[in-house]
């Protein structure tokens, strides 16, 4: 409950605070906007961005059902960390790989990537050390492309790849943790699929035009101006990355570690994976840029919505919610986790799940 209140307060403060009191005076307009926000899509192609799944396969299926996902029309985009920590990582990975809209070649090619960063060497086995780096700078997904499934690399995919490289040639131990068991269970095909995922992808085109983008469901002001038709219209480009970006660095020159781990930026401009010092990286993002960044990774901050970013990690694996952003409507949809599968820093199982759910 406290976490939910904190998330709502954060979203409100990062929104249009100066107009908050004006929004209170037009509650009727807010109610109209709420109806429009959660309306059922009236057909047409949509792009659905899904937060950190972490192996929560059942919740993913519930979320897609709630979004009325249509594989013949909709594009599905995962912000990374689709595996690890949760109970059904293999099922999630196989579902993505076997989906008819998943295009392995397109997903890992320079036609859709905006990053040049190769995989860290620790994640590679000797036979894959010479991983080619994209040289073409046309790293975009156009709206004319057929509906597809896309996924970017998260820090937990990197963990699995790093562990896979370490375990190569080692005998199986009598007792191994869940992460090691998951890594050993991956086939060569599945490992190769993870290795080929991009760190970041940009989507652009007319289908992202929206007077609701992004529409924070907790902001009275944003709902009010949306209902009154005052929100700025026009095409927007979505950049999808797992964690975030370093300030004052071009998209093509971003570091792989930053894109998969950053949470804060220190006062000297150094990206940090810790929240102990500095400020949220989104505060250093260029406010004048027209692109909007959709990311995950930071479950502690939860749902974060502002004009230039949408953070979708709402801690499903920790017993909270799995969330999605739907464009062009700007709707944010979420489902409740069926149970708590992990606590920050470790996995839990058996009776500890029941205890953790009671305590947290």
N, C-alpha and C positions, 0 to 999 in steps of 0.2 A: 504493500500500500504506500509506504513512504517513498519507495523507488518510483512508483507511478506518479506521485505528486511531484517528485523532483524532476522527472522527465517533462511533465507538463509545464512546470515553472521555467525550465531551461528553454523549452520551445517558445514560450510566451515572451521571455526576456529577449531572445534573439530575433524575435519578429518585429513588427512595427509598434514599438512601445509608445512612441510619441502620439499615436492615434488610438491608444487603448481606451481612453475615456470616451472618445467619440463613438467607438464601437458599441459601448454599453447602451447608448441612447437609441440604437437602431436594432433592438433585439429581434424585431419581426423580420427584418432583412436577414439576420443571422439564421433564423429558423428556415427561411426559404433557401438560403445557401446550403444548409445542412442537408435538406432534401435533395438538392441538386448534387451535392458531393457524394452521397451514398446511393445515388440512383443507379439502376441497372444499365449497363452499357447498351446503347441502341444499335449495336452492330458495328461493323467496321473493324479495322485492324488495331490491335492494342499491343503495347509493350509492357510486360510485367516484370518488375525488378524484385527479386526475392532476397531477403536478408540471410544472415548466417544460419544454415540448416544444421550443421554439425551432426549429421547422421540421424536426424529426427525425421525419418521417412514418413511415419504416420501423420505427423503434423504437416509435412509438406503436402501430402495428398489432401488433407483437410483444407489447407490454404488454397490450393488450386481449385478445389471444388467450390469454395466460398467465392473465389474470383471468377467463377464460371469460365474457367480456362478452356479455350478451344484450340486444339493443336493445329487445326487447318487454317486458322487465321492469326492467332496471337504469337508474338515473339516472347520468349522467356529468357530472362537474364539473371544469373546468379552472381552475387557480389563476392564469392569466395568462401572458404571454410565450409564447404558442403560436406566434408567428412571429418572424422575424429571426434572423440568425446561421447557422442551419442551412441545408441544401441544398434542402429542399422545403417552404418556407413556404406557397407558394400551394396545394400539395396539402393541407396541414393545414387551412388556412383554408377551402378549398372543401369538405373533408370535413365540417367542423363546420357550415358554412352549409347544406349539402345533406342533412344527417342528418335523417331523418324525425322525430326527437324534438326538434329545435331549434325553439323557439318565439321568433321574433324579438320579437314584440310583448310577450310575457310577460317576456322577459329584460331588456328596457329599460324596463319599466313600474314604477310605484311599488309594485306588488303584490309584487315580489320584491327590490327594492333596500332597503338599510338606510342608504344614504348620500344626502345631498342635494347633494353637491358636483357642480357642472357641470364640463364639460371645461375645462381651461385655455384661455384665449383664443388662445394661440399655436398650438393644435391645430385651430382653426376657420378656415374660409374665410368671407368676408363673408356669404354666403348662409345660414350656419348660426350666426351670432353669437347669435341669440336662441334658444339651446337652452333648452327648458323645464326647470325644476328640479322634481323631485317634491315635492309638498306633503303627501301622505298619509304618516303615520308607520307604517302597517302594512306594513313592509318584510320580508315573510316568505314562505317557500315551505312550504306545508303538505303533509303526507304524503298527502293525498287527491289531490294533483295527479298528473296522468299522468306516466309516465317521460319525462324530458326531458334535453336537453343544455344545460348552462349554462357560461358562461365569464365571468370578471371581467377587467377591464382591467389590463394590466401596463405597466411602464415602456417596454417595447419597442413595444407597440401605440401608446403615446403618442408615441414617437419617430417612428414611421411616419406618424401623423396630423399631427404637427408638420411633418415634411418634406413631406408631401403638400400642406399649406397653402402652404409656401414655394415649391414647384415649380409651383403653379398658374399657368399662363400662360407659364412659362419654356420655352425651346427645349431640346431634348435635347442634352447635351454629347457630344463624341466619346468621352471616357473618363469613366466613372462607376463609383462603388463599388457593391458588391452591395446595400447598403441602399437606395441611390438607384434602382437597377434594380428592386428589389422594389417600391418605392413607386410607380414609374411603371407597373408592370405591373398594379397593382390597379385594378379597375373601380370605377365610381361606386357600384355595389351593394355591393361588398366594403368600400369606405371607409365607406359609410353604416352597414354592419353593425358595424364596429369602433367607430364614433362612438357607437353606441347601447348598447354594453356597459356594465354597471354596474361600479362600483369595488368593491363588496362585496355579498355575498348571505348571508342567514341561512336555514338549514334547520332545521326543528324537527319533533318528533312522535315517535310510538311506534316508528317503524322505526329510530330511532337508539338505542333502548335496547340496552345491551350491557354485560355484565359484563367485557368485554375492552377497554373503551374508555378511553384509548388504550392499546394493549399494545405496549410497546417490545420488539422481538425480541432486543435486545442486553442486556436487563436480566434477570438471573436471578431477582431478587426479584419482579418483575412477573409473570413466567411462573409462578413458584411459587404466588403467591397466586391467580392466575387458575385454576390447576389445582385448588386447594383450595376454590374457590368463595368466596373472601374479598373479592373486589373489589366495590366498591359498585355496586349496580344502580340503575336508574332512568333516566328520559329525560334526554338531553343535547341541547343545541342546537349546531349547527355554524355558525360564521361563517367565510366564505371571503373572503379578501382576498389581493392579490398580495404585498405586502411586509409590512404590519403596521399598527399603530395608535399614535397618540400617547397618552401617559399622561394620566389625569385629563380626558379629553375624551370626551363622549358619542359613541356610534357615528354618530348622525345629524349631528353637527357636525364629523366628521373631515375633514381637508384632503386634496384629491386628490393633492397631491405627496407627502404622508406615506404615504398608502395604497399608492402605487406605488413609493416609493423608500426608505423608512426601513429602516435596519439596526440602528442603535444609538440610544440616548438619552443625552445628555450629563448631567453631574452637576447642571446647572441645570434639567433636564427638557426641554431642547430636542431634538426629533428630528433625527437626522442620517443621511444616506445613506452616510456613511463608517464604517468599523470602527476608524479610527485613535484615536478618543477615546470615552469613555463605555462603556456596557455594552449587551449585547444587549437589544433592545426588549422581548422577552418577559419579562425579569426585572422590568420595571416594570408589566407587565399585572396587573390585579387578581386576586390569587390566590383571593379569595373568590367570584369570579363563576363561575357554573355553565356558561357557554358555553365551548366549545373552539374555538380559532382554527386554521384550516387555511390555510397560506400557502406561498409559494415564494420566489423572488427571490434568496436568499442561498446560492448554490452553494458558496461557500467554507466555510461551516459544515456544509453537507451535511444529511443526515437528522437532524432534531432531534425528539425525542418526549418529551413530559412530560404531566402530568395536564391542563394547560390549553392546550396547543398542539401542532401537528404541522407541522414544516417539511419540505416535499417536494422542494425543488430539490436534486437529487443530481448536477447537472452533466453531463447527457447530451450536450449539445452540445460539451462539453470532453473527450469520450471516456470518461466515467464511466458513470453509470446513469440510467435513467428510472424513476421510482418512482410508486406509487399507494397510497392508503389505501382499504381496502374496509370499509364499514360495512353491517350491524351487527357483523360478526365482529371488526373491529379489525385485520385482516390488513394487513401492508405487503408489497407485491409489487413487484419491480423486474426490469428486463432490462438487459443490458450494451449500451452503445452499439457500433454496428458499427465506428465509427472516430471519430477526433477531427476535428471540423469547425471548431473555433475555439479560440483561446486567450483568456484574459480580456483584454478591451480591443480585440480585433480579430478579423477573420475570416481564415481561411487557405484555400488551395486548391492543387490540383496536388501537386507533389512536396513542398511544405511540410507537407502533412498527414502524409505518411509520416515526415518528419523530426520533426515535433512529437510524433507518437505514440511515437517512439523516445526522445525527450528528456524527455517529461513522463510 
